[in-house]
């Protein structure tokens, strides 16, 4: 028995009917191929046949759908480091406090994105290190052409013995020690790394009573009292040369943002305002007594023998 010919289908009518229900098929010319394929399927279903009229179609290029790349998680510390790059006066103030104690072979532990590193290069060779490879990459892009500066990723949970080949005579940590769970272990590692007469310099956040939401966001384990930091340095073997509170004017802003407003990071507008203030306040602050301060600076030396001064002055 002869097979009944396939009844012709009015594709225009089908298309108009579909568009009335699904107007998205009329968005652009690029939808036409999808429309024709869908109409073919409708035709088969409607007729219950196993074949359909052949069409002369040119092959369409394959389009691979690439899933969107998720954005990296928010890094409050990185945002603050980027903001600090604009705080030129503040960074220079930090460097000027460090300058009298800096040697010629400087190991910077926790260089971040390099806000202080460029200043250190004025004194000699610098090995800038950090645990975060993204921070290191930013510092390298920023200062990679600076003479005498090298970069290396480290893990502070591991011994620092592989850094001995650099033979540092100065170790600098600016706002790093508070990020380390076992700070005594790192101090002992730094002591072993330095030669007799080598110096260790620290900036750390001060006053545990100020510990708040911003400390938590930045990954701080603690804030320090002067006596605590002094004693930890002495226990590691160092002779403390200078240990003093700094940045008295910064206390109200940190207390307000971290304890009252519960912010996660320092607002950039406040940071830049303070950067203007510190340009003048630094000249006054160095002559005033510092019973308290937002930060602590400590400079210590590895003595040639074991006779250490433990007197807190």
N, C-alpha and C positions, 0 to 999 in steps of 0.2 A: 504494500500500500504506500502510495507516495506520501512523503512527509509534507504536512501543511506548512506553507511558507510562513516565515516569521512576519508578523504584522508590523508594518512600519510605525514608528513612534514619533510623535510630534515633540521633539526635544525643546522647542521654544516654549510650548505650553508647560512642559514639565519644569523647565527652568524658571518661568515666571511664577509658577506655583510655589517652588522651593524658595525663591527670593522673597516672596511675600511672607513666608514663615521664618526664614533664616536670611535676613538682609546682609549678613556678613559675607555671603558669597559674591556680593556685588562690590566689595571694597576696592578691588583693583584688577587690572588686567592679569596679574599673576595668579588670580584665583580661577581663571578659565579652565586650565587643565584639571584642577581638582574638581571643578564643576562637572566636566564631561565624564570623568571617571565615576563620579557618584551617580550621574544620570544613567550610565551604562548598567551599574549595579541595580538601580531601581527598575530599569527595563527588564532585566533578567528575572527579578523577583516578581514583577507584575505578570510576566508571560509564562513563568514556570518552565522556561526553556534552558537548554544546556549550551546554547550558543547565542551570539549576538552579532550584529552587523559589524564587519571590520571597518576600521577607519585608518586612513593614512595619517599617521602622527609621526612627527620627528621626535627622536629620543630627547628627553629632558635631562639636563645636568643634575647630578645627585647633589642634594643640599644636606650637609650634616648639621644637625642641631647641636650646638655647643652649649652645655649647661653654664649658667652664669657663675663666675668665680666669686666665692664668698669673700667679703672684706675681712682683713685680719682683725682680731679682737682689739678693742680700745685699750690703749696703753697710756695711762695717766702720767706715768713717769716720763715716757717719751715725749708727750705733749709739753710737759714742764721743761724738759731739756731743750726742746726746740724753742720754747718761749725764752728760756735763759740765754739762748744764743743772741738775743736782741738786747739783753741786759749788760751792755758793755761796761758800764761803770761798776756794777756789782762784781763782774768777773775780774776786772782789774784790781778791785779792792781785795778780793781773795788772793790774787797773785802777789800783791804788795805785802801782804802778811806772811806769805810763804817765802818770799824772795831772800831774806837774810840767811835762811837755813838750807837753801838749795845748793847741791853740788854740781858735778859735771856729767854724771851718768845717772839719769833719773828714771826710776821705775814708777810709772803712774798706775796704780791699781784702781780700776773703775773709772776709766777715762770718759765713759758715756759717749756723747757725740763730739767731744773735743773742745768744750768751751774753755777749759784751762790749758789744754795741751799746747796750744800755740804759744802761750806765754813761756812755758817751760823750755821750749826749743831755743830760747835766747841764751840758755846757760850751757848747752852741750848736747849730748846724745840723749834721746828720750825713747823709752820703750813704753808705749801706751797700750794698756791691756783692759779687757772687760770680759764679763761672762756672757754678754748678749751680742751675738754676731751682727744683728741689725744695727745696734749702736756703733759697733766697730766699723761697719761698712760706711755709715754716715761720716764718722770721723776720718776714715781713710779718703773718702771722696772730697772732704773738706780740706784736709791737711796733707794729703798724700804726696804733694810736691814740696813740702817743707823739708829743708835739709836737716838730716840727723834724726828724723822721727820714723820709728817703725811701729807696727801694730801686731798684736798677738792676742788670740782668744785664750782665756784661762778658766780654770774651774777652782774656785776657792775652797771646795770641799776636798780637793786633792793637794798633796804636798807641792810646794812651789820650787822644788829642787831643779826642775828643768829650766828655771830662769837664772840659774847661777852663772851660766855662760855669759850673760850680759854684764855681770859684775857691777851691780848698782852701788853707788855711794849715797844715794838718797831714795827714799820711798815716800810717795805722796798718795794719800787717800782723802779725797774731798767728798764728804757725804756718802761714805761707803760702809764703814764699820757697822752702822746701825742695821744694815741689810743682812748681816751675817749672823746665823744662829749661834755659832760657837766663836765669838770674837776673840777669846783668849787663845784659841788654837791658831788663828790667823796672825795674831800679834807675835806668838812664839815662832811661827814660820818666817815672818819678816825679820825677826831678830837674828835667826840663823842665816838668813840670806845676806845680811849686811856685813861688811868688814868692820873691824874695830874703828871707831871714829865715824862710822856711817850714821846718817840721821833718818829719823822717821817723823813724818808730819801728818796730822789728822785734823780734819774738820768733821764735827759730828753734831747732830741736833741735841740740844740741852733741855734739862728740866722735865722729868717724867710726868709732872702734873699737866703738862701741855699736850700729852699724847692724846690724839683724837682721830677723827675720820680721815684726815689727810695723811697721817702717819700710816694708818691701815692701808689706804689706797696705794701709797708708795712702797709698801712692803717692809716697813720698819719693824724690827723686833723690839726696839727700845729707844728711849732718849736717855741721855747721860747726865749725872751730876759730876761736877769737877773732881770731887774726891774719888768717885768710882773710876773714872778714866785714868786719873793719876795712879791709883793703886794697881790697875790692870797693866799699865805700862811698866811699872816697877817690877811686878811679878813676872813679866815676860823677860826681864833682864835689862831694860833700858834705864838710863838716867835722865829724868825729865828736866829739860832746860826751861820750858815755858809752858804754862797751862792756864788759860784765861777764858772767861766768858766774853762773848762778843754779840753785837747786834741787839742791844737793848730795845731799840725802837721797833724791832720786828715782832716783839712779843704780843702786843695788842692785836695785830692783824692775824697772826697765827691762831691765837685764842678764839677770836671772833669766827674765823672761817672754819676751823677744825673742831671746836668745842660747842659753839652755839649754832652756827648755820649748817654744820655737818657737811661741808663741801668735800669733794674728793681731791681736788687739786687747787693750787693757788690760781686765782683768776689772773689772766695775763694783764689786764688793765691795772690791777694792783701791783703786780710785779714791776711793770714799767714805771709806775709812779714811784715806787720805792727806789728803782734804779736812778731816778733823778735826785731823790733825797740823799742817797748814800754818797753821791758825788761831793756833798758838803758835810754830811754827818760824820764821815770817816775821819776827817781832820780833827773834829771835836772829840769823838769817841775815844781815840787812842790816849787822850790825856785824862780821861775820867775813870774813877774806880768802877769796877764791874762786879757788883755783888751777885748779879744774875744776868742772863742773856739768852737769846734764842738759840745761839750756837756756842760751841766750845772749840777752841783751837789749842792743839797740843804739839809741841816739838820736843823730841827726845833723841838722845845719842846712845849708840852702843859703846859702852866704856871699854878701855883696853884691858881692864881686869874686872874682878867680881866685887870690888868695893863700891857699892852703890849708895847714893844718898836717898834715904827714904823719908826725909823731912818734907812735909807738905808746907810750902811757903806761898 
